[in-house]
Amino acid sequence: MGRQVVELFYDVVSPYSWLGFEVLCRYQHVWNIDLHFRPAFLAGVMQATGNKPPGMLPKRAEYMMKDIKRMAKYYQVPLRTSKDDMQRIISISSLGAMRFITAAGMTQPQYLEPLSREFWISFWSQHEDISKTEKILAVAKQAGLSSELAQKLLEMTSTPAVKNQLKETTEEAIKYGAFGMPAIVVRVNGEPQLFFGSDRVELLGSIIGEKWLGPVPSVPSPRM
């Protein structure tokens, strides 16, 4: 039997996307899956589906901050919350970062995993403004990209090809039924199945006949 394709639609502004990303990155070495990274634009998904950021409901925002903290510890991801996180999510656009990641995916897909991770570290561990050009370049350097390549990808972000690719991926996530992120899609008997949230990887495993071994299965983990 061939490897099961698992598509992960994510945006680096989403903390739950980071948790889901890291768990799937670990399980791609344990389960018989072929993990496809699908960088998309969360604000586009929210707008299209009429979803509202959690921060719009104070009680939900309060709960989410506690939840992220607990989840980060459980999943062993260096995500650090700060009291102005909700404001940061609303005021800092991830569009430039997601276009940059999209450009990398189109030309240098081997950098998708480290690059995405470094954007999350920048935004969620170091609380930096990833909408700034110099920060995007610094993140790229941290992910191991040469300054020439980073500059080339940055130039690509303003091209119709990259803009359209990000838009198309976002629309594809919506078509699958996504209303937030992470959105994980797998085909069962040819039919796409959507899983929403980082805490659905265990359920995903049961549907594709794979065993859940906890958030950190015993395999070499990527750089943290």
N, C-alpha and C positions, 0 to 999 in steps of 0.2 A: 504494500500500500504506500502511495506517495505521501509526501509531507503535507500536512494540513496548513493551508494559507490562513494566517491571522492578520487582519488589517487593523492598525491602531491609528485612529484619527485623534490628533492632539494639538494643543496650543500651549506654548511655554508660559503663558500668563496663568494657566490653570494648575493649582497645586495638586489636585487629584489626578490630573494627567501625568504629573511627574511620578507619583506613586505607582500608577498603573504601568507606566513606561518602564520603570526599574524592575518591577516584578516580572513583566513579560520579557525584558532583556535577560533576566536570570533564567526564566523557563525556556527560552529558545535553545538553551544548551541542555535541557533536561527532557522536554517533550519533543515529540516528532512534529514540530511545527516550523513553518517558514514565516518569520515575522516581517511584515511589510509596514514601514513607517509612512504614515500619511499626514504630513503637516497641513493643518487647516486653520481657519480663522474663526475663533470662538465667537467674537462679536457678531460675525456674519450669521452664524448658526442661531444665536440668541435672537437677533433681529428678525430672521426669517420665520422663527417658530413662536415669536411673542414671549420668549422666556425672559425673565428678569434676573439681574445679578443677585446673589444671596444677600449682599449688603443692603439691598433695598428694604429688606425686612429685618429690623434690628435684632429681634430674637434669634432669627436664623443666622445672622452674621456672628452673633455672640457664640452660638453653638458651633458654627463652622470653625472658628478660630481654635476652640478647645479640641474639636474633632481632628483637625489637621495635625495638631501637636501630638495627640495620641497615636494617630495613624503613622506619622513620621517615625515615631519611636518603634512601633510594631513592625513597620516595613523596613526599618533601618536605612532611612533616606535622610540626608542632612538638611532637611527643610526647617527653617526657623521662622516662627511667626513674630510679627511686631504689631504694635497697637494701631499703626496706620496702614496695615495691609489692605483693608477694604478700600480705603481712599486711593491707594496705589493701583489696585486692580482697575478701578474706574478711571483714574486720570492718566495712567501710562498705557499708550497703545502698543500692542504687540505686532501690529501690521508689518512694520519694517523688519522685525526679527523673523517673523513667519515667512516673509518674502525671501529673506536671506537664506533661511533653512530650505525653502522650496528651490531656490537657485542651486543650492548645494546638492539637493536630491536629484535635480535634473542633469547635473554635470559630474558631480563627485559623490555618488551615493554612499561610498565607504565612510564619509565624514558625518552622515546623518545622526548616528547614535552619539558620538562624542560631542558634536556641535549642539545638538538639542539639550544634552545633559548640562553642558556649560552655560547655556542660556538660563536653564532652571536654577543652577547654582548662583548665577549672577543676580537673578530676580528674587529668588526665594531663600537663599542662604545669606547673600551679601546685601540684599535690599537695594540694588542698583537700578538706574533708569535705563532699561534696555531699548528705549526708543531713540537714544542718542547714537549718532553715527560712530563716534569714537569708542563707545561702549560695545557696539556690535563688532567692531574690528578687534577690540581687546578680547572679547569672548572667542572670536574665531582663532586668535593666536593661542589662547588657552587650550583650544580643542585640537591644536596641532597643525592648523592651516598656515601656509606661508603667507607673508604679507601681500605678495603678488596675487595669490589665489583669492585671498580675502577681498582685495581691491576689485578683482574681476567679478566676484560674486556680488559685491556691493553695486557695481555698475549695472549688473544684470537685473537688480531689484526694480529698476524703473522701466524695464522693457515690457511690452505687452505680453510676451511669451510667459514670463514669470508671473505677472499679475493674473493672467488668464488661468495659468496652472493652479495657483492658489485658490482662485475663485471656483474652478471646476472641482477641485478636491473638496472644498467646503460644500458645494452643491451636492456632491456625491454622498457626503455624510448625511446631509438633510434628506436625501432621497432614501437612504437606508432607514430613516426614522430618527436620526440624532436630534436632540434638543439641547444638548450640553456636551461636555467632554470630561474624561476620555470616552470615546465611542469605539468599541471593539466589535469588529465584524468577522464572522466565520461562516462558511457555507456548510450546511448539513443537508445531505441528499440534494445538492444543487441549489437549495434555498438559503439566501442570506439570513443569518441570525444576528441581531444587534444586542450587545451587552453594554449597559451604561454604568460607568464608575469603576474606580480602581479595586473595589471590593467584590467584583464579579468574576475574577480570574479563576477562582475555585469552581464556580458554576460552569464557566467556559470549559474547564478541564473535564468535568463530568459529562458534558455534552459531546465532547470529541473523544471520550474514552481514555483520558489521561488522569493520572493520580496527582492530587494536590499534596505537596510536601511542605506546606507552610510558606511564609513570605520570603524566606531565604533558604532555598534548597541548597544542599551541600555541593556547590560547584564554585570554581573561582569567580568571585564577583568583580565587576568592572570598577575602575577607579572611583573613589568617593572623595 
